[in-house]
Each structure stands twice: as structure tokens, then as C-alpha cells.
Amino acid sequence: MPRPKRILVALLLAAAAVGAVVFIGMIRHGFSARDRPSAAEAFLAHRMRHWAVPAKSRRLKNPFSDSAEAVAAGRAHFADHCALCHGNDGRGQTEIGRNLYPKAPDMQARETQGLSDGEIFYIIKNGVRLTGMPAWGKDTPDDAESWQLVSFIRHLPWITRERARGDEVDEPGQSDGDERSRRGKGISGGRRKVRLPLTRTLKGVEQCYAIRGS
């Protein structure tokens, strides 16, 4: 047998052996949503999420940007529809968020904040397959509520745990300029406190599971 073919056969046998070991391990261990995805799973999931968003959608710009009105509207919408899993501060540390597979992401972290506005908008509108993230909003490119959510998600890194629990956040003021570049330089801009709606848990449960009161 020619040497290239021997190398190919050896690689295929090695891949089959690794696959068999992984499969046997999974059968013995079982499948539980309590598990944390492996590094390989997380890497593949992030790549698949990236490829799932059309290039045209990645380039979409938020028509509301950092508008204070859009942040406020997005905050109220987030409290009604998202905080049940993601928490008021977007960190995903809720009973449901911690027990999904994969876990609800920390939306203050680079993995979310590093996405373009168009990517976040597309994920909100289309969901993520094989996760707990459903598709939300209207199936139109000018869905104002979803864009307002993008504005609020961009605002999440400014929310401290204390303010999330105490229902107060800092909201960008009109004189902030480019607030994201300020944040990168460690400079705080002019901000004003606004009320953060508490998680409306029962309403969120009803919306997800179609529960009706007696």
C-alpha cells in the first residue's frame, strides 16, 4: 500500500478510536443539562453561531445606537422577556440560566459584547438552534423592539450587581460622546440614574410555557 494511503488509513483509525472512547464515556456518564460544555464544544458552538449569521446581517447598524430612549425601552422589554434566563444584569445567573445546556451566556463579557450590532440583532430575531434561545420579535429588518434590545445589551457592562439588585442603573447622558471608547480608556462619561424594572418572573414563565392563571 502506498505511504499516503497508509497515513490516511492510520488517521481514520485514530479518529474512529477517539470517537469510540468519547461515545463510551458519554454512554457511561449519561447526558445532563447540569454539565458544562467542553472547550471543544464551546469552540465549535461559537464558530457555528458565527457561520449561522449571514454576512449581510453582520453588517447591519443599529438605527438607535446609544439613544437614552432606546436603552430605556430595551430595558423594559428585557425585564419582560429576557431577564428570566439572563438576569437583570445579563450575566445569566438565574435558576433557569444556570441550568440550561449550554448555559445562558454572560452578556457583559467579550463573547457577546464583541459581536456586531447586526449579529446580536440576528440572534435575537432568529434564536440559536439546539440551545434555550428562541427566536423573538417580528420577522422584519426594521424590528424596533429588537434593535432597542441591542441598545440595552450594549449598556449591560455598565450595570453593577448592586444596581441590578437595587433596581438602579446608570444610563448614558447626551454628552457622553463615544461611550464605548471612553470605557476602553477607563473614562466615565456623564450619566444619570434611572429605574431598572425588576425581573417579571411569572410573566416570563407564562410567555415561555403558555401557563394560564386559573
C-alpha positions, 0 to 999 in steps of 0.5 A, a space after each residue: 500500500 502506498 505511504 499516503 494511503 497508509 497515513 490516511 488509513 492510520 488517521 481514520 483509525 485514530 479518529 474512529 478510536 477517539 470517537 469510540 472512547 468519547 461515545 463510551 464515556 458519554 454512554 457511561 456518564 449519561 447526558 445532563 443539562 447540569 454539565 458544562 460544555 467542553 472547550 471543544 464544544 464551546 469552540 465549535 458552538 461559537 464558530 457555528 453561531 458565527 457561520 449561522 449569521 449571514 454576512 449581510 446581517 453582520 453588517 447591519 447598524 443599529 438605527 438607535 445606537 446609544 439613544 437614552 430612549 432606546 436603552 430605556 425601552 430595551 430595558 423594559 422589554 428585557 425585564 419582560 422577556 429576557 431577564 428570566 434566563 439572563 438576569 437583570 444584569 445579563 450575566 445569566 445567573 438565574 435558576 433557569 440560566 444556570 441550568 440550561 445546556 449550554 448555559 445562558 451566556 454572560 452578556 457583559 463579557 467579550 463573547 457577546 459584547 464583541 459581536 456586531 450590532 447586526 449579529 446580536 440583532 440576528 440572534 435575537 430575531 432568529 434564536 440559536 438552534 439546539 440551545 434555550 434561545 428562541 427566536 423573538 420579535 417580528 420577522 422584519 429588518 426594521 424590528 424596533 423592539 429588537 434593535 432597542 434590545 441591542 441598545 440595552 445589551 450594549 449598556 449591560 457592562 455598565 450595570 453593577 450587581 448592586 444596581 441590578 439588585 437595587 433596581 438602579 442603573 446608570 444610563 448614558 447622558 447626551 454628552 457622553 460622546 463615544 461611550 464605548 471608547 471612553 470605557 476602553 480608556 477607563 473614562 466615565 462619561 456623564 450619566 444619570 440614574 434611572 429605574 431598572 424594572 425588576 425581573 417579571 418572573 411569572 410573566 416570563 414563565 407564562 410567555 415561555 410555557 403558555 401557563 394560564 392563571 386559573 
